[in-house]
Amino acid sequence: MMYGSSLANQGKDIVNKEINRFMSVNKLKYFFAVDTRYVLKKLMILMFPYTHQDWEVRYHRDTPLTPRQDVNAPDLYIPTMAFITYILLAGMALGIQKRFSPEVLGLCASTALVWVIIEVLVMLLSLYLLTVHSDLSTFDLIAYSGYKYVGMIFTVLCGLMFGSDGYYVALAWSSCALMFFILLLSDRLCLTEFLQPPVAVL
């Protein structure tokens, strides 16, 4: 039993080491450090960003505060739950239209996941080609890319309840809200500094 336990611990250490080669587990835990209060506030900001005033991300000793301590911090909990909810809601919409099948639902999920990967890769490539120096990590970009599923859920729900008119009104609202949200956070991408005209040196 002791020998088996020793082998299990060694195997666990090897697995953790291999995982840490590609991503930091501690950093991943940071993006899921949320509570109910944060989730409700963040959802309100995503849907009604025009009423939010303070967009500054807070730090403690050069380390950003966790999402539960700072509502402006990016998280992966809301994008993950929104992604799953969107897939289930799409399946329900297909069922109402008598077009549901497991294959179609799987295709919808895989397509949505591929588009998130493409969006993140495009953003990383754009930052590299434009030589924009940013402290954003890949997890940050995934979080900001995944927030769109909140508006997509709202749009699909309005479409199911109010028809095509409700769908297009909700689509316009959620698109404008997401654009406003991303633009106000664009200073984290250092775009404001990048777009400033060069200062002449006398």
MODELLER restraints for C-alpha pairs under 7 A, 6 or more apart:
rsr = mdl.restraints
at = mdl.atoms
rsr.add(forms.Gaussian(group=physical.xy_distance, feature=features.Distance(at['CA:30:A'], at['CA:66:A']), mean=6.09, stdev=0.5))
rsr.add(forms.Gaussian(group=physical.xy_distance, feature=features.Distance(at['CA:31:A'], at['CA:67:A']), mean=6.98, stdev=0.5))
rsr.add(forms.Gaussian(group=physical.xy_distance, feature=features.Distance(at['CA:31:A'], at['CA:74:A']), mean=6.87, stdev=0.5))
rsr.add(forms.Gaussian(group=physical.xy_distance, feature=features.Distance(at['CA:31:A'], at['CA:75:A']), mean=4.38, stdev=0.5))
rsr.add(forms.Gaussian(group=physical.xy_distance, feature=features.Distance(at['CA:31:A'], at['CA:76:A']), mean=5.27, stdev=0.5))
rsr.add(forms.Gaussian(group=physical.xy_distance, feature=features.Distance(at['CA:32:A'], at['CA:75:A']), mean=6.11, stdev=0.5))
rsr.add(forms.Gaussian(group=physical.xy_distance, feature=features.Distance(at['CA:32:A'], at['CA:76:A']), mean=5.90, stdev=0.5))
rsr.add(forms.Gaussian(group=physical.xy_distance, feature=features.Distance(at['CA:32:A'], at['CA:77:A']), mean=5.36, stdev=0.5))
rsr.add(forms.Gaussian(group=physical.xy_distance, feature=features.Distance(at['CA:33:A'], at['CA:66:A']), mean=6.23, stdev=0.5))
rsr.add(forms.Gaussian(group=physical.xy_distance, feature=features.Distance(at['CA:33:A'], at['CA:67:A']), mean=6.04, stdev=0.5))
rsr.add(forms.Gaussian(group=physical.xy_distance, feature=features.Distance(at['CA:33:A'], at['CA:68:A']), mean=6.14, stdev=0.5))
rsr.add(forms.Gaussian(group=physical.xy_distance, feature=features.Distance(at['CA:34:A'], at['CA:67:A']), mean=5.60, stdev=0.5))
rsr.add(forms.Gaussian(group=physical.xy_distance, feature=features.Distance(at['CA:34:A'], at['CA:68:A']), mean=4.61, stdev=0.5))
rsr.add(forms.Gaussian(group=physical.xy_distance, feature=features.Distance(at['CA:35:A'], at['CA:68:A']), mean=5.79, stdev=0.5))
rsr.add(forms.Gaussian(group=physical.xy_distance, feature=features.Distance(at['CA:38:A'], at['CA:67:A']), mean=6.97, stdev=0.5))
rsr.add(forms.Gaussian(group=physical.xy_distance, feature=features.Distance(at['CA:38:A'], at['CA:68:A']), mean=5.49, stdev=0.5))
rsr.add(forms.Gaussian(group=physical.xy_distance, feature=features.Distance(at['CA:38:A'], at['CA:71:A']), mean=6.00, stdev=0.5))
rsr.add(forms.Gaussian(group=physical.xy_distance, feature=features.Distance(at['CA:41:A'], at['CA:71:A']), mean=6.97, stdev=0.5))
rsr.add(forms.Gaussian(group=physical.xy_distance, feature=features.Distance(at['CA:42:A'], at['CA:71:A']), mean=6.31, stdev=0.5))
rsr.add(forms.Gaussian(group=physical.xy_distance, feature=features.Distance(at['CA:45:A'], at['CA:52:A']), mean=6.51, stdev=0.5))
rsr.add(forms.Gaussian(group=physical.xy_distance, feature=features.Distance(at['CA:46:A'], at['CA:177:A']), mean=6.69, stdev=0.5))
rsr.add(forms.Gaussian(group=physical.xy_distance, feature=features.Distance(at['CA:46:A'], at['CA:178:A']), mean=6.57, stdev=0.5))
rsr.add(forms.Gaussian(group=physical.xy_distance, feature=features.Distance(at['CA:46:A'], at['CA:181:A']), mean=6.76, stdev=0.5))
rsr.add(forms.Gaussian(group=physical.xy_distance, feature=features.Distance(at['CA:47:A'], at['CA:174:A']), mean=6.60, stdev=0.5))
rsr.add(forms.Gaussian(group=physical.xy_distance, feature=features.Distance(at['CA:47:A'], at['CA:177:A']), mean=5.99, stdev=0.5))
rsr.add(forms.Gaussian(group=physical.xy_distance, feature=features.Distance(at['CA:48:A'], at['CA:177:A']), mean=6.51, stdev=0.5))
rsr.add(forms.Gaussian(group=physical.xy_distance, feature=features.Distance(at['CA:49:A'], at['CA:177:A']), mean=6.19, stdev=0.5))
rsr.add(forms.Gaussian(group=physical.xy_distance, feature=features.Distance(at['CA:49:A'], at['CA:180:A']), mean=6.85, stdev=0.5))
rsr.add(forms.Gaussian(group=physical.xy_distance, feature=features.Distance(at['CA:49:A'], at['CA:181:A']), mean=5.90, stdev=0.5))
rsr.add(forms.Gaussian(group=physical.xy_distance, feature=features.Distance(at['CA:55:A'], at['CA:72:A']), mean=6.19, stdev=0.5))
rsr.add(forms.Gaussian(group=physical.xy_distance, feature=features.Distance(at['CA:56:A'], at['CA:72:A']), mean=6.88, stdev=0.5))
rsr.add(forms.Gaussian(group=physical.xy_distance, feature=features.Distance(at['CA:57:A'], at['CA:72:A']), mean=5.59, stdev=0.5))
rsr.add(forms.Gaussian(group=physical.xy_distance, feature=features.Distance(at['CA:57:A'], at['CA:73:A']), mean=6.15, stdev=0.5))
rsr.add(forms.Gaussian(group=physical.xy_distance, feature=features.Distance(at['CA:58:A'], at['CA:64:A']), mean=5.94, stdev=0.5))
rsr.add(forms.Gaussian(group=physical.xy_distance, feature=features.Distance(at['CA:58:A'], at['CA:65:A']), mean=6.02, stdev=0.5))
rsr.add(forms.Gaussian(group=physical.xy_distance, feature=features.Distance(at['CA:58:A'], at['CA:70:A']), mean=6.64, stdev=0.5))
rsr.add(forms.Gaussian(group=physical.xy_distance, feature=features.Distance(at['CA:59:A'], at['CA:65:A']), mean=5.46, stdev=0.5))
rsr.add(forms.Gaussian(group=physical.xy_distance, feature=features.Distance(at['CA:66:A'], at['CA:73:A']), mean=6.74, stdev=0.5))
rsr.add(forms.Gaussian(group=physical.xy_distance, feature=features.Distance(at['CA:67:A'], at['CA:73:A']), mean=5.03, stdev=0.5))
rsr.add(forms.Gaussian(group=physical.xy_distance, feature=features.Distance(at['CA:67:A'], at['CA:74:A']), mean=6.61, stdev=0.5))
rsr.add(forms.Gaussian(group=physical.xy_distance, feature=features.Distance(at['CA:67:A'], at['CA:75:A']), mean=6.35, stdev=0.5))
rsr.add(forms.Gaussian(group=physical.xy_distance, feature=features.Distance(at['CA:74:A'], at['CA:140:A']), mean=6.20, stdev=0.5))
rsr.add(forms.Gaussian(group=physical.xy_distance, feature=features.Distance(at['CA:74:A'], at['CA:143:A']), mean=6.09, stdev=0.5))
rsr.add(forms.Gaussian(group=physical.xy_distance, feature=features.Distance(at['CA:75:A'], at['CA:143:A']), mean=5.82, stdev=0.5))
rsr.add(forms.Gaussian(group=physical.xy_distance, feature=features.Distance(at['CA:76:A'], at['CA:143:A']), mean=5.28, stdev=0.5))
rsr.add(forms.Gaussian(group=physical.xy_distance, feature=features.Distance(at['CA:79:A'], at['CA:143:A']), mean=6.15, stdev=0.5))
rsr.add(forms.Gaussian(group=physical.xy_distance, feature=features.Distance(at['CA:79:A'], at['CA:146:A']), mean=4.52, stdev=0.5))
rsr.add(forms.Gaussian(group=physical.xy_distance, feature=features.Distance(at['CA:79:A'], at['CA:147:A']), mean=5.30, stdev=0.5))
rsr.add(forms.Gaussian(group=physical.xy_distance, feature=features.Distance(at['CA:79:A'], at['CA:149:A']), mean=6.83, stdev=0.5))
rsr.add(forms.Gaussian(group=physical.xy_distance, feature=features.Distance(at['CA:82:A'], at['CA:149:A']), mean=5.48, stdev=0.5))
rsr.add(forms.Gaussian(group=physical.xy_distance, feature=features.Distance(at['CA:82:A'], at['CA:150:A']), mean=5.75, stdev=0.5))
rsr.add(forms.Gaussian(group=physical.xy_distance, feature=features.Distance(at['CA:83:A'], at['CA:149:A']), mean=5.95, stdev=0.5))
rsr.add(forms.Gaussian(group=physical.xy_distance, feature=features.Distance(at['CA:86:A'], at['CA:149:A']), mean=6.68, stdev=0.5))
rsr.add(forms.Gaussian(group=physical.xy_distance, feature=features.Distance(at['CA:86:A'], at['CA:153:A']), mean=5.60, stdev=0.5))
rsr.add(forms.Gaussian(group=physical.xy_distance, feature=features.Distance(at['CA:87:A'], at['CA:109:A']), mean=6.02, stdev=0.5))
rsr.add(forms.Gaussian(group=physical.xy_distance, feature=features.Distance(at['CA:91:A'], at['CA:100:A']), mean=6.40, stdev=0.5))
rsr.add(forms.Gaussian(group=physical.xy_distance, feature=features.Distance(at['CA:91:A'], at['CA:105:A']), mean=5.96, stdev=0.5))
rsr.add(forms.Gaussian(group=physical.xy_distance, feature=features.Distance(at['CA:94:A'], at['CA:100:A']), mean=4.78, stdev=0.5))
rsr.add(forms.Gaussian(group=physical.xy_distance, feature=features.Distance(at['CA:116:A'], at['CA:145:A']), mean=6.65, stdev=0.5))
rsr.add(forms.Gaussian(group=physical.xy_distance, feature=features.Distance(at['CA:120:A'], at['CA:141:A']), mean=6.13, stdev=0.5))
rsr.add(forms.Gaussian(group=physical.xy_distance, feature=features.Distance(at['CA:120:A'], at['CA:142:A']), mean=6.29, stdev=0.5))
rsr.add(forms.Gaussian(group=physical.xy_distance, feature=features.Distance(at['CA:132:A'], at['CA:190:A']), mean=6.74, stdev=0.5))
rsr.add(forms.Gaussian(group=physical.xy_distance, feature=features.Distance(at['CA:132:A'], at['CA:194:A']), mean=6.88, stdev=0.5))
rsr.add(forms.Gaussian(group=physical.xy_distance, feature=features.Distance(at['CA:133:A'], at['CA:190:A']), mean=6.80, stdev=0.5))
rsr.add(forms.Gaussian(group=physical.xy_distance, feature=features.Distance(at['CA:134:A'], at['CA:188:A']), mean=6.95, stdev=0.5))
rsr.add(forms.Gaussian(group=physical.xy_distance, feature=features.Distance(at['CA:134:A'], at['CA:189:A']), mean=5.37, stdev=0.5))
rsr.add(forms.Gaussian(group=physical.xy_distance, feature=features.Distance(at['CA:134:A'], at['CA:190:A']), mean=6.09, stdev=0.5))
rsr.add(forms.Gaussian(group=physical.xy_distance, feature=features.Distance(at['CA:136:A'], at['CA:189:A']), mean=6.99, stdev=0.5))
rsr.add(forms.Gaussian(group=physical.xy_distance, feature=features.Distance(at['CA:148:A'], at['CA:178:A']), mean=6.82, stdev=0.5))
rsr.add(forms.Gaussian(group=physical.xy_distance, feature=features.Distance(at['CA:151:A'], at['CA:174:A']), mean=4.94, stdev=0.5))
rsr.add(forms.Gaussian(group=physical.xy_distance, feature=features.Distance(at['CA:154:A'], at['CA:170:A']), mean=6.87, stdev=0.5))
rsr.add(forms.Gaussian(group=physical.xy_distance, feature=features.Distance(at['CA:155:A'], at['CA:167:A']), mean=5.53, stdev=0.5))
rsr.add(forms.Gaussian(group=physical.xy_distance, feature=features.Distance(at['CA:155:A'], at['CA:170:A']), mean=4.94, stdev=0.5))
rsr.add(forms.Gaussian(group=physical.xy_distance, feature=features.Distance(at['CA:155:A'], at['CA:171:A']), mean=5.38, stdev=0.5))
rsr.add(forms.Gaussian(group=physical.xy_distance, feature=features.Distance(at['CA:156:A'], at['CA:167:A']), mean=6.63, stdev=0.5))
rsr.add(forms.Gaussian(group=physical.xy_distance, feature=features.Distance(at['CA:158:A'], at['CA:166:A']), mean=5.28, stdev=0.5))
rsr.add(forms.Gaussian(group=physical.xy_distance, feature=features.Distance(at['CA:158:A'], at['CA:167:A']), mean=5.35, stdev=0.5))
rsr.add(forms.Gaussian(group=physical.xy_distance, feature=features.Distance(at['CA:158:A'], at['CA:170:A']), mean=6.48, stdev=0.5))
rsr.add(forms.Gaussian(group=physical.xy_distance, feature=features.Distance(at['CA:159:A'], at['CA:166:A']), mean=5.41, stdev=0.5))
rsr.add(forms.Gaussian(group=physical.xy_distance, feature=features.Distance(at['CA:159:A'], at['CA:167:A']), mean=4.02, stdev=0.5))
